[in-house]
Amino acid sequence: MNLIHRFQALVHDDEAVTAIEYGLIAALIAVFIIASVALVGSKLDAIFSAVASAVAAAISV
């Protein structure tokens, strides 16, 4: 079976299309998770900095 016949078989294979769709869905979920972690991470860093400042001020009193 040459390369052209293999490519034609792949194009007509429904399982390959389904695998590509699942791959795209997984990629979109990964992008969403990365973006949300980056957003929450920066806000969480600000909260921890405020708590650290408050604790340092309480200890020095």
PQR file of N, CA, C, O and H, with PARSE charges and radii, in Angstrom:
ATOM      1  N   MET A   1       0.865  -1.177   0.000 -0.4000 1.5000
ATOM      2  CA  MET A   1       0.000   0.000   0.000 -0.0000 2.0000
ATOM      3  C   MET A   1       0.908   1.235   0.000  0.5500 1.7000
ATOM      4  O   MET A   1       1.754   1.393   0.880 -0.5500 1.4000
ATOM      5  N   ASN A   2       0.725   2.094  -0.980 -0.4000 1.5000
ATOM      6  CA  ASN A   2       1.592   3.255  -1.038 -0.0000 2.0000
ATOM      7  C   ASN A   2       1.047   4.390  -0.175  0.5500 1.7000
ATOM      8  O   ASN A   2      -0.011   4.268   0.443 -0.5500 1.4000
ATOM      9  H   ASN A   2       0.038   1.966  -1.695  0.4000 1.0000
ATOM     10  N   LEU A   3       1.776   5.477  -0.147 -0.4000 1.5000
ATOM     11  CA  LEU A   3       1.469   6.591   0.739 -0.0000 2.0000
ATOM     12  C   LEU A   3       0.141   7.257   0.390  0.5500 1.7000
ATOM     13  O   LEU A   3      -0.589   7.678   1.288 -0.5500 1.4000
ATOM     14  H   LEU A   3       2.635   5.577  -0.649  0.4000 1.0000
ATOM     15  N   ILE A   4      -0.179   7.359  -0.874 -0.4000 1.5000
ATOM     16  CA  ILE A   4      -1.434   8.003  -1.288 -0.0000 2.0000
ATOM     17  C   ILE A   4      -2.636   7.198  -0.811  0.5500 1.7000
ATOM     18  O   ILE A   4      -3.623   7.771  -0.350 -0.5500 1.4000
ATOM     19  H   ILE A   4       0.414   7.017  -1.603  0.4000 1.0000
ATOM     20  N   HIS A   5      -2.560   5.880  -0.920 -0.4000 1.5000
ATOM     21  CA  HIS A   5      -3.671   5.036  -0.459 -0.0000 2.0000
ATOM     22  C   HIS A   5      -3.811   5.108   1.056  0.5500 1.7000
ATOM     23  O   HIS A   5      -4.927   5.094   1.575 -0.5500 1.4000
ATOM     24  H   HIS A   5      -1.758   5.415  -1.295  0.4000 1.0000
ATOM     25  N   ARG A   6      -2.706   5.184   1.761 -0.4000 1.5000
ATOM     26  CA  ARG A   6      -2.780   5.303   3.226 -0.0000 2.0000
ATOM     27  C   ARG A   6      -3.405   6.629   3.631  0.5500 1.7000
ATOM     28  O   ARG A   6      -4.221   6.682   4.552 -0.5500 1.4000
ATOM     29  H   ARG A   6      -1.799   5.195   1.339  0.4000 1.0000
ATOM     30  N   PHE A   7      -3.021   7.701   2.941 -0.4000 1.5000
ATOM     31  CA  PHE A   7      -3.589   9.010   3.252 -0.0000 2.0000
ATOM     32  C   PHE A   7      -5.083   9.037   2.958  0.5500 1.7000
ATOM     33  O   PHE A   7      -5.852   9.593   3.742 -0.5500 1.4000
ATOM     34  H   PHE A   7      -2.359   7.658   2.193  0.4000 1.0000
ATOM     35  N   GLN A   8      -5.509   8.446   1.843 -0.4000 1.5000
ATOM     36  CA  GLN A   8      -6.933   8.384   1.513 -0.0000 2.0000
ATOM     37  C   GLN A   8      -7.696   7.573   2.547  0.5500 1.7000
ATOM     38  O   GLN A   8      -8.814   7.933   2.916 -0.5500 1.4000
ATOM     39  H   GLN A   8      -4.884   7.994   1.206  0.4000 1.0000
ATOM     40  N   ALA A   9      -7.113   6.497   3.013 -0.4000 1.5000
ATOM     41  CA  ALA A   9      -7.765   5.686   4.049 -0.0000 2.0000
ATOM     42  C   ALA A   9      -7.885   6.477   5.343  0.5500 1.7000
ATOM     43  O   ALA A   9      -8.893   6.370   6.043 -0.5500 1.4000
ATOM     44  H   ALA A   9      -6.205   6.204   2.713  0.4000 1.0000
ATOM     45  N   LEU A  10      -6.875   7.265   5.667 -0.4000 1.5000
ATOM     46  CA  LEU A  10      -6.905   8.073   6.888 -0.0000 2.0000
ATOM     47  C   LEU A  10      -7.967   9.157   6.797  0.5500 1.7000
ATOM     48  O   LEU A  10      -8.642   9.452   7.783 -0.5500 1.4000
ATOM     49  H   LEU A  10      -6.056   7.351   5.098  0.4000 1.0000
ATOM     50  N   VAL A  11      -8.118   9.755   5.613 -0.4000 1.5000
ATOM     51  CA  VAL A  11      -9.119  10.801   5.421 -0.0000 2.0000
ATOM     52  C   VAL A  11     -10.527  10.240   5.604  0.5500 1.7000
ATOM     53  O   VAL A  11     -11.397  10.920   6.149 -0.5500 1.4000
ATOM     54  H   VAL A  11      -7.569   9.515   4.812  0.4000 1.0000
ATOM     55  N   HIS A  12     -10.756   9.028   5.163 -0.4000 1.5000
ATOM     56  CA  HIS A  12     -12.081   8.426   5.257 -0.0000 2.0000
ATOM     57  C   HIS A  12     -12.321   7.691   6.580  0.5500 1.7000
ATOM     58  O   HIS A  12     -13.408   7.155   6.795 -0.5500 1.4000
ATOM     59  H   HIS A  12     -10.049   8.475   4.720  0.4000 1.0000
ATOM     60  N   ASP A  13     -11.346   7.660   7.443 -0.4000 1.5000
ATOM     61  CA  ASP A  13     -11.463   6.955   8.717 -0.0000 2.0000
ATOM     62  C   ASP A  13     -12.123   7.868   9.744  0.5500 1.7000
ATOM     63  O   ASP A  13     -11.580   8.924  10.069 -0.5500 1.4000
ATOM     64  H   ASP A  13     -10.463   8.096   7.268  0.4000 1.0000
ATOM     65  N   ASP A  14     -13.276   7.481  10.255 -0.4000 1.5000
ATOM     66  CA  ASP A  14     -13.998   8.289  11.236 -0.0000 2.0000
ATOM     67  C   ASP A  14     -13.274   8.337  12.578  0.5500 1.7000
ATOM     68  O   ASP A  14     -13.370   9.336  13.292 -0.5500 1.4000
ATOM     69  H   ASP A  14     -13.718   6.623   9.991  0.4000 1.0000
ATOM     70  N   GLU A  15     -12.564   7.295  12.926 -0.4000 1.5000
ATOM     71  CA  GLU A  15     -11.857   7.280  14.204 -0.0000 2.0000
ATOM     72  C   GLU A  15     -10.745   8.327  14.238  0.5500 1.7000
ATOM     73  O   GLU A  15     -10.470   8.899  15.292 -0.5500 1.4000
ATOM     74  H   GLU A  15     -12.486   6.484  12.346  0.4000 1.0000
ATOM     75  N   ALA A  16     -10.113   8.580  13.114 -0.4000 1.5000
ATOM     76  CA  ALA A  16      -9.069   9.599  13.066 -0.0000 2.0000
ATOM     77  C   ALA A  16      -9.664  10.983  13.293  0.5500 1.7000
ATOM     78  O   ALA A  16      -9.071  11.814  13.980 -0.5500 1.4000
ATOM     79  H   ALA A  16     -10.337   8.115  12.258  0.4000 1.0000
ATOM     80  N   VAL A  17     -10.828  11.227  12.720 -0.4000 1.5000
ATOM     81  CA  VAL A  17     -11.498  12.506  12.910 -0.0000 2.0000
ATOM     82  C   VAL A  17     -11.879  12.683  14.372  0.5500 1.7000
ATOM     83  O   VAL A  17     -11.705  13.766  14.929 -0.5500 1.4000
ATOM     84  H   VAL A  17     -11.310  10.552  12.162  0.4000 1.0000
ATOM     85  N   THR A  18     -12.388  11.648  14.989 -0.4000 1.5000
ATOM     86  CA  THR A  18     -12.761  11.708  16.389 -0.0000 2.0000
ATOM     87  C   THR A  18     -11.535  11.965  17.263  0.5500 1.7000
ATOM     88  O   THR A  18     -11.611  12.744  18.213 -0.5500 1.4000
ATOM     89  H   THR A  18     -12.529  10.768  14.536  0.4000 1.0000
ATOM     90  N   ALA A  19     -10.427  11.335  16.963 -0.4000 1.5000
ATOM     91  CA  ALA A  19      -9.210  11.549  17.733 -0.0000 2.0000
ATOM     92  C   ALA A  19      -8.729  12.988  17.604  0.5500 1.7000
ATOM     93  O   ALA A  19      -8.271  13.581  18.580 -0.5500 1.4000
ATOM     94  H   ALA A  19     -10.365  10.703  16.191  0.4000 1.0000
ATOM     95  N   ILE A  20      -8.830  13.546  16.418 -0.4000 1.5000
ATOM     96  CA  ILE A  20      -8.439  14.950  16.225 -0.0000 2.0000
ATOM     97  C   ILE A  20      -9.358  15.874  17.009  0.5500 1.7000
ATOM     98  O   ILE A  20      -8.894  16.839  17.618 -0.5500 1.4000
ATOM     99  H   ILE A  20      -9.203  13.064  15.624  0.4000 1.0000
ATOM    100  N   GLU A  21     -10.639  15.595  17.001 -0.4000 1.5000
ATOM    101  CA  GLU A  21     -11.583  16.412  17.770 -0.0000 2.0000
ATOM    102  C   GLU A  21     -11.278  16.347  19.255  0.5500 1.7000
ATOM    103  O   GLU A  21     -11.279  17.375  19.932 -0.5500 1.4000
ATOM    104  H   GLU A  21     -11.016  14.811  16.507  0.4000 1.0000
ATOM    105  N   TYR A  22     -11.020  15.159  19.769 -0.4000 1.5000
ATOM    106  CA  TYR A  22     -10.666  15.039  21.184 -0.0000 2.0000
ATOM    107  C   TYR A  22      -9.364  15.770  21.493  0.5500 1.7000
ATOM    108  O   TYR A  22      -9.224  16.370  22.559 -0.5500 1.4000
ATOM    109  H   TYR A  22     -11.020  14.324  19.220  0.4000 1.0000
ATOM    110  N   GLY A  23      -8.428  15.721  20.577 -0.4000 1.5000
ATOM    111  CA  GLY A  23      -7.172  16.444  20.767 -0.0000 2.0000
ATOM    112  C   GLY A  23      -7.389  17.940  20.825  0.5500 1.7000
ATOM    113  O   GLY A  23      -6.787  18.622  21.654 -0.5500 1.4000
ATOM    114  H   GLY A  23      -8.543  15.233  19.711  0.4000 1.0000
ATOM    115  N   LEU A  24      -8.241  18.463  19.958 -0.4000 1.5000
ATOM    116  CA  LEU A  24      -8.538  19.895  19.972 -0.0000 2.0000
ATOM    117  C   LEU A  24      -9.267  20.300  21.249  0.5500 1.7000
ATOM    118  O   LEU A  24      -8.987  21.356  21.816 -0.5500 1.4000
ATOM    119  H   LEU A  24      -8.731  17.910  19.284  0.4000 1.0000
ATOM    120  N   ILE A  25     -10.190  19.473  21.699 -0.4000 1.5000
ATOM    121  CA  ILE A  25     -10.901  19.762  22.944 -0.0000 2.0000
ATOM    122  C   ILE A  25      -9.929  19.771  24.119  0.5500 1.7000
ATOM    123  O   ILE A  25      -9.991  20.660  24.968 -0.5500 1.4000
ATOM    124  H   ILE A  25     -10.417  18.615  21.239  0.4000 1.0000
ATOM    125  N   ALA A  26      -9.039  18.797  24.175 -0.4000 1.5000
ATOM    126  CA  ALA A  26      -8.048  18.746  25.248 -0.0000 2.0000
ATOM    127  C   ALA A  26      -7.130  19.961  25.209  0.5500 1.7000
ATOM    128  O   ALA A  26      -6.766  20.495  26.257 -0.5500 1.4000
ATOM    129  H   ALA A  26      -8.989  18.074  23.486  0.4000 1.0000
ATOM    130  N   ALA A  27      -6.755  20.401  24.014 -0.4000 1.5000
ATOM    131  CA  ALA A  27      -5.896  21.587  23.890 -0.0000 2.0000
ATOM    132  C   ALA A  27      -6.617  22.835  24.392  0.5500 1.7000
ATOM    133  O   ALA A  27      -6.015  23.662  25.077 -0.5500 1.4000
ATOM    134  H   ALA A  27      -7.051  19.967  23.163  0.4000 1.0000
ATOM    135  N   LEU A  28      -7.894  22.979  24.062 -0.4000 1.5000
ATOM    136  CA  LEU A  28      -8.654  24.135  24.543 -0.0000 2.0000
ATOM    137  C   LEU A  28      -8.810  24.110  26.058  0.5500 1.7000
ATOM    138  O   LEU A  28      -8.724  25.153  26.706 -0.5500 1.4000
ATOM    139  H   LEU A  28      -8.383  22.307  23.506  0.4000 1.0000
ATOM    140  N   ILE A  29      -9.035  22.950  26.618 -0.4000 1.5000
ATOM    141  CA  ILE A  29      -9.142  22.835  28.075 -0.0000 2.0000
ATOM    142  C   ILE A  29      -7.816  23.195  28.729  0.5500 1.7000
ATOM    143  O   ILE A  29      -7.790  23.874  29.756 -0.5500 1.4000
ATOM    144  H   ILE A  29      -9.105  22.102  26.091  0.4000 1.0000
ATOM    145  N   ALA A  30      -6.715  22.740  28.136 -0.4000 1.5000
ATOM    146  CA  ALA A  30      -5.392  23.060  28.684 -0.0000 2.0000
ATOM    147  C   ALA A  30      -5.123  24.558  28.650  0.5500 1.7000
ATOM    148  O   ALA A  30      -4.576  25.115  29.602 -0.5500 1.4000
ATOM    149  H   ALA A  30      -6.737  22.189  27.303  0.4000 1.0000
ATOM    150  N   VAL A  31      -5.508  25.213  27.554 -0.4000 1.5000
ATOM    151  CA  VAL A  31      -5.323  26.667  27.459 -0.0000 2.0000
ATOM    152  C   VAL A  31      -6.152  27.375  28.522  0.5500 1.7000
ATOM    153  O   VAL A  31      -5.673  28.317  29.153 -0.5500 1.4000
ATOM    154  H   VAL A  31      -5.953  24.761  26.781  0.4000 1.0000
ATOM    155  N   PHE A  32      -7.379  26.937  28.726 -0.4000 1.5000
ATOM    156  CA  PHE A  32      -8.234  27.537  29.751 -0.0000 2.0000
ATOM    157  C   PHE A  32      -7.637  27.345  31.143  0.5500 1.7000
ATOM    158  O   PHE A  32      -7.630  28.278  31.946 -0.5500 1.4000
ATOM    159  H   PHE A  32      -7.768  26.172  28.214  0.4000 1.0000
ATOM    160  N   ILE A  33      -7.140  26.156  31.434 -0.4000 1.5000
ATOM    161  CA  ILE A  33      -6.550  25.888  32.744 -0.0000 2.0000
ATOM    162  C   ILE A  33      -5.305  26.747  32.962  0.5500 1.7000
ATOM    163  O   ILE A  33      -5.127  27.315  34.040 -0.5500 1.4000
ATOM    164  H   ILE A  33      -7.146  25.398  30.781  0.4000 1.0000
ATOM    165  N   ILE A  34      -4.451  26.844  31.955 -0.4000 1.5000
ATOM    166  CA  ILE A  34      -3.234  27.651  32.087 -0.0000 2.0000
ATOM    167  C   ILE A  34      -3.578  29.114  32.323  0.5500 1.7000
ATOM    168  O   ILE A  34      -2.974  29.769  33.171 -0.5500 1.4000
ATOM    169  H   ILE A  34      -4.596  26.382  31.080  0.4000 1.0000
ATOM    170  N   ALA A  35      -4.551  29.628  31.572 -0.4000 1.5000
ATOM    171  CA  ALA A  35      -4.946  31.029  31.732 -0.0000 2.0000
ATOM    172  C   ALA A  35      -5.545  31.280  33.108  0.5500 1.7000
ATOM    173  O   ALA A  35      -5.246  32.298  33.732 -0.5500 1.4000
ATOM    174  H   ALA A  35      -5.042  29.095  30.882  0.4000 1.0000
ATOM    175  N   SER A  36      -6.377  30.382  33.585 -0.4000 1.5000
ATOM    176  CA  SER A  36      -7.002  30.588  34.890 -0.0000 2.0000
ATOM    177  C   SER A  36      -5.989  30.460  36.022  0.5500 1.7000
ATOM    178  O   SER A  36      -6.073  31.191  37.009 -0.5500 1.4000
ATOM    179  H   SER A  36      -6.620  29.555  33.077  0.4000 1.0000
ATOM    180  N   VAL A  37      -5.042  29.549  35.895 -0.4000 1.5000
ATOM    181  CA  VAL A  37      -4.017  29.414  36.925 -0.0000 2.0000
ATOM    182  C   VAL A  37      -3.131  30.661  36.958  0.5500 1.7000
ATOM    183  O   VAL A  37      -2.749  31.126  38.032 -0.5500 1.4000
ATOM    184  H   VAL A  37      -4.974  28.955  35.093  0.4000 1.0000
ATOM    185  N   ALA A  38      -2.809  31.195  35.791 -0.4000 1.5000
ATOM    186  CA  ALA A  38      -2.002  32.413  35.742 -0.0000 2.0000
ATOM    187  C   ALA A  38      -2.748  33.584  36.381  0.5500 1.7000
ATOM    188  O   ALA A  38      -2.153  34.373  37.115 -0.5500 1.4000
ATOM    189  H   ALA A  38      -3.120  30.817  34.919  0.4000 1.0000
ATOM    190  N   LEU A  39      -4.032  33.698  36.107 -0.4000 1.5000
ATOM    191  CA  LEU A  39      -4.834  34.777  36.677 -0.0000 2.0000
ATOM    192  C   LEU A  39      -4.972  34.619  38.189  0.5500 1.7000
ATOM    193  O   LEU A  39      -4.753  35.573  38.937 -0.5500 1.4000
ATOM    194  H   LEU A  39      -4.515  33.057  35.511  0.4000 1.0000
ATOM    195  N   VAL A  40      -5.325  33.445  38.630 -0.4000 1.5000
ATOM    196  CA  VAL A  40      -5.498  33.199  40.067 -0.0000 2.0000
ATOM    197  C   VAL A  40      -4.152  33.280  40.789  0.5500 1.7000
ATOM    198  O   VAL A  40      -4.084  33.746  41.927 -0.5500 1.4000
ATOM    199  H   VAL A  40      -5.503  32.670  38.022  0.4000 1.0000
ATOM    200  N   GLY A  41      -3.091  32.831  40.133 -0.4000 1.5000
ATOM    201  CA  GLY A  41      -1.772  32.863  40.749 -0.0000 2.0000
ATOM    202  C   GLY A  41      -1.310  34.269  41.076  0.5500 1.7000
ATOM    203  O   GLY A  41      -0.743  34.501  42.144 -0.5500 1.4000
ATOM    204  H   GLY A  41      -3.146  32.453  39.209  0.4000 1.0000
ATOM    205  N   SER A  42      -1.544  35.211  40.172 -0.4000 1.5000
ATOM    206  CA  SER A  42      -1.125  36.582  40.442 -0.0000 2.0000
ATOM    207  C   SER A  42      -1.947  37.201  41.570  0.5500 1.7000
ATOM    208  O   SER A  42      -1.412  37.933  42.402 -0.5500 1.4000
ATOM    209  H   SER A  42      -2.004  35.022  39.305  0.4000 1.0000
ATOM    210  N   LYS A  43      -3.236  36.911  41.597 -0.4000 1.5000
ATOM    211  CA  LYS A  43      -4.073  37.431  42.685 -0.0000 2.0000
ATOM    212  C   LYS A  43      -3.705  36.765  44.012  0.5500 1.7000
ATOM    213  O   LYS A  43      -3.697  37.418  45.056 -0.5500 1.4000
ATOM    214  H   LYS A  43      -3.671  36.316  40.920  0.4000 1.0000
ATOM    215  N   LEU A  44      -3.406  35.487  43.971 -0.4000 1.5000
ATOM    216  CA  LEU A  44      -3.019  34.769  45.180 -0.0000 2.0000
ATOM    217  C   LEU A  44      -1.694  35.295  45.716  0.5500 1.7000
ATOM    218  O   LEU A  44      -1.501  35.383  46.929 -0.5500 1.4000
ATOM    219  H   LEU A  44      -3.413  34.957  43.124  0.4000 1.0000
ATOM    220  N   ASP A  45      -0.786  35.642  44.820 -0.4000 1.5000
ATOM    221  CA  ASP A  45       0.487  36.226  45.236 -0.0000 2.0000
ATOM    222  C   ASP A  45       0.267  37.548  45.961  0.5500 1.7000
ATOM    223  O   ASP A  45       0.941  37.824  46.953 -0.5500 1.4000
ATOM    224  H   ASP A  45      -0.942  35.570  43.835  0.4000 1.0000
ATOM    225  N   ALA A  46      -0.656  38.360  45.488 -0.4000 1.5000
ATOM    226  CA  ALA A  46      -0.968  39.633  46.142 -0.0000 2.0000
ATOM    227  C   ALA A  46      -1.557  39.404  47.536  0.5500 1.7000
ATOM    228  O   ALA A  46      -1.241  40.128  48.479 -0.5500 1.4000
ATOM    229  H   ALA A  46      -1.204  38.135  44.682  0.4000 1.0000
ATOM    230  N   ILE A  47      -2.402  38.406  47.652 -0.4000 1.5000
ATOM    231  CA  ILE A  47      -3.006  38.095  48.961 -0.0000 2.0000
ATOM    232  C   ILE A  47      -1.940  37.636  49.952  0.5500 1.7000
ATOM    233  O   ILE A  47      -1.925  38.085  51.098 -0.5500 1.4000
ATOM    234  H   ILE A  47      -2.658  37.817  46.885  0.4000 1.0000
ATOM    235  N   PHE A  48      -1.042  36.735  49.515 -0.4000 1.5000
ATOM    236  CA  PHE A  48       0.013  36.262  50.409 -0.0000 2.0000
ATOM    237  C   PHE A  48       0.962  37.388  50.802  0.5500 1.7000
ATOM    238  O   PHE A  48       1.455  37.415  51.930 -0.5500 1.4000
ATOM    239  H   PHE A  48      -1.054  36.370  48.584  0.4000 1.0000
ATOM    240  N   SER A  49       1.221  38.311  49.892 -0.4000 1.5000
ATOM    241  CA  SER A  49       2.079  39.450  50.218 -0.0000 2.0000
ATOM    242  C   SER A  49       1.429  40.334  51.274  0.5500 1.7000
ATOM    243  O   SER A  49       2.103  40.814  52.185 -0.5500 1.4000
ATOM    244  H   SER A  49       0.821  38.289  48.976  0.4000 1.0000
ATOM    245  N   ALA A  50       0.124  40.550  51.156 -0.4000 1.5000
ATOM    246  CA  ALA A  50      -0.596  41.359  52.143 -0.0000 2.0000
ATOM    247  C   ALA A  50      -0.593  40.675  53.507  0.5500 1.7000
ATOM    248  O   ALA A  50      -0.407  41.328  54.533 -0.5500 1.4000
ATOM    249  H   ALA A  50      -0.424  40.161  50.415  0.4000 1.0000
ATOM    250  N   VAL A  51      -0.797  39.370  53.513 -0.4000 1.5000
ATOM    251  CA  VAL A  51      -0.773  38.629  54.783 -0.0000 2.0000
ATOM    252  C   VAL A  51       0.619  38.665  55.400  0.5500 1.7000
ATOM    253  O   VAL A  51       0.754  38.843  56.611 -0.5500 1.4000
ATOM    254  H   VAL A  51      -0.948  38.839  52.679  0.4000 1.0000
ATOM    255  N   ALA A  52       1.643  38.500  54.592 -0.4000 1.5000
ATOM    256  CA  ALA A  52       3.016  38.546  55.102 -0.0000 2.0000
ATOM    257  C   ALA A  52       3.338  39.908  55.683  0.5500 1.7000
ATOM    258  O   ALA A  52       4.001  39.998  56.716 -0.5500 1.4000
ATOM    259  H   ALA A  52       1.534  38.356  53.609  0.4000 1.0000
ATOM    260  N   SER A  53       2.881  40.965  55.038 -0.4000 1.5000
ATOM    261  CA  SER A  53       3.105  42.321  55.560 -0.0000 2.0000
ATOM    262  C   SER A  53       2.376  42.523  56.890  0.5500 1.7000
ATOM    263  O   SER A  53       2.912  43.133  57.815 -0.5500 1.4000
ATOM    264  H   SER A  53       2.342  40.891  54.199  0.4000 1.0000
ATOM    265  N   ALA A  54       1.160  42.008  56.971 -0.4000 1.5000
ATOM    266  CA  ALA A  54       0.383  42.157  58.206 -0.0000 2.0000
ATOM    267  C   ALA A  54       1.025  41.381  59.333  0.5500 1.7000
ATOM    268  O   ALA A  54       1.073  41.865  60.464 -0.5500 1.4000
ATOM    269  H   ALA A  54       0.724  41.513  56.219  0.4000 1.0000
ATOM    270  N   VAL A  55       1.525  40.177  59.052 -0.4000 1.5000
ATOM    271  CA  VAL A  55       2.178  39.375  60.080 -0.0000 2.0000
ATOM    272  C   VAL A  55       3.480  40.047  60.520  0.5500 1.7000
ATOM    273  O   VAL A  55       3.779  40.086  61.714 -0.5500 1.4000
ATOM    274  H   VAL A  55       1.486  39.783  58.133  0.4000 1.0000
ATOM    275  N   ALA A  56       4.250  40.572  59.579 -0.4000 1.5000
ATOM    276  CA  ALA A  56       5.498  41.252  59.915 -0.0000 2.0000
ATOM    277  C   ALA A  56       5.217  42.497  60.763  0.5500 1.7000
ATOM    278  O   ALA A  56       5.959  42.788  61.701 -0.5500 1.4000
ATOM    279  H   ALA A  56       4.007  40.541  58.609  0.4000 1.0000
ATOM    280  N   ALA A  57       4.157  43.225  60.437 -0.4000 1.5000
ATOM    281  CA  ALA A  57       3.796  44.415  61.228 -0.0000 2.0000
ATOM    282  C   ALA A  57       3.331  44.011  62.625  0.5500 1.7000
ATOM    283  O   ALA A  57       3.629  44.709  63.594 -0.5500 1.4000
ATOM    284  H   ALA A  57       3.555  42.988  59.675  0.4000 1.0000
ATOM    285  N   ALA A  58       2.615  42.911  62.744 -0.4000 1.5000
ATOM    286  CA  ALA A  58       2.128  42.453  64.045 -0.0000 2.0000
ATOM    287  C   ALA A  58       3.281  41.971  64.915  0.5500 1.7000
ATOM    288  O   ALA A  58       3.258  42.160  66.131 -0.5500 1.4000
ATOM    289  H   ALA A  58       2.372  42.345  61.957  0.4000 1.0000
ATOM    290  N   ILE A  59       4.287  41.352  64.308 -0.4000 1.5000
ATOM    291  CA  ILE A  59       5.411  40.838  65.080 -0.0000 2.0000
ATOM    292  C   ILE A  59       6.289  41.982  65.575  0.5500 1.7000
ATOM    293  O   ILE A  59       6.819  41.907  66.684 -0.5500 1.4000
ATOM    294  H   ILE A  59       4.305  41.199  63.320  0.4000 1.0000
ATOM    295  N   SER A  60       6.454  43.030  64.788 -0.4000 1.5000
ATOM    296  CA  SER A  60       7.345  44.121  65.164 -0.0000 2.0000
ATOM    297  C   SER A  60       6.732  45.048  66.196  0.5500 1.7000
ATOM    298  O   SER A  60       7.434  45.909  66.727 -0.5500 1.4000
ATOM    299  H   SER A  60       6.024  43.091  63.888  0.4000 1.0000
ATOM    300  N   VAL A  61       5.454  44.906  66.500 -0.4000 1.5000
ATOM    301  CA  VAL A  61       4.789  45.782  67.490 -0.0000 2.0000
ATOM    302  C   VAL A  61       5.083  45.358  68.877  0.5500 1.7000
ATOM    303  O   VAL A  61       4.608  45.980  69.827 -0.5500 1.4000
ATOM    304  H   VAL A  61       4.884  44.207  66.069  0.4000 1.0000
TER
END
